[in-house]
Amino acid sequence: MARRTSRPARPTAPKDCPCGLPAPYAECCGRYHSGQAAAPTAEALMRSRFSAFAVGDEPYLLRTWHPDNRPESLDLDPAMRWTRLEILDTTDGSAFHTTGTVTFRAHYTYDGATDSLHEQSRFVRYEGAWVYLDAVFTD
């Protein structure tokens, strides 16, 4: 009899999309997470990556990370709850660009305390798709 290997549990899909756009998760970032579509802009990829952190979708985060900088794995802390995303600025990153930046503030709670992460992320097209390259923390 063949031995089955255990697979990581699929993230639990929320009803509303964590990225902050007024759309159901399945019609917003969920379609990117499932592979049904690719993020068409750097901002859409940023929003989908925030949502992936919120739902614990490590495979998507790794898949959308530039291979030159991608870690082998992530250690997502289940105590970290990503609660809200604010897009503060974008530069380039449209369907007509090959690079783009997104400056954002990601709000979270950890051990009952609330805080935020302020970052400017750089995105590039790699093999035709937008991927996360790196970031500068601004706070």
Secondary structure, DSSP 8 states (H G I E B T S, - for coil): --------------SB-TTSSSSBGGGTHHHHHTTSS--SSHHHHHHHHHHHHHHT-HHHHHHTB-TTT--S-----TTEEEEEEEEEEEEE-STT-SEEEEEEEEEEEETTEEEEEEEEEEEEEETTEEEEEEEEE--
